[in-house]
C-alpha cells in the first residue's frame, strides 16, 4: 500500500482506500482524473485541502476500526 497525500490524485486515493470514494464524490471531487492532485481538485471545488485530508484520514481509520471489530 502506498501513502496517499495531497499530491496524490483522487484516483490514487480511491484505488488505495476504496472507502474514501463516497466522501470524495460527496464533496464534488473528481475521482476519474489521475493527472490532477487531490490538492488541485480540492481548490477547484473551493475546499480546504487540509480539511479534506483530515476527513479522508478519519474515514480510513473508521473503516479500519470497523473491519477490526468484525474480525474478532
N, C-alpha and C positions, 0 to 999 in steps of 0.2 A: 504494500500500500504506500502510495506517495503522500507527501504532506501537501495539502492544498493551502494556498494563500490567496491574498487579494490579487496577486499577479497571475494566478491560475485562472483558466476560463471557467465559466459556469458549467460547461460541458464536463470539464475535468472533475469538478465537484460532484456532479451527478453520477459520473462513472465510478468514482471512488467511494462516494457516500450517497447511494440512491435515495436515502431517507430525506435528503435536502431538496429534492426536486419540487415537492409541493410547496415548500417555503419559498423557494426562488421564483417559481411560477406565480405564486400568490402576490409576490412583491413586484411582479411585472418584469423580472429579469429574464432576458433571452437565454434559454438553455440550449439553443441549437447552433450557436456560432462559436466554434472552437478557437477562432483567431482573436477574440476580444477578451481582455482580462475581466475578472469579476469587478474589480475597482472601476473600470471603464463603464461596464454595464450598470453598476450602481449609480454612478454620477449621471449617466444618460437618463436614468429614471428619477433623478433628483433625490436619491437615497444616500445616506451617510455610509460609506463603505465599511467603516469600523463597526457601526451598529449592525449591519448585515452580517459581518464576520462573526460578531458575538452571538447573534441569533443562530447562525449555522452551527457554531460550536455547541451551543445548548441543545440544538436539535440532534446532533450526533451523540452527545452524552446521554440524552434521554433515550434514544434508541438503543444505545449500548446497555443502559441500565434495564430497559425493558427486556432485552434479549437475555441478560444475566438472570433476571427474575424468573423467566420462563424455562431456563435450562436447569435450574436447581431443584 
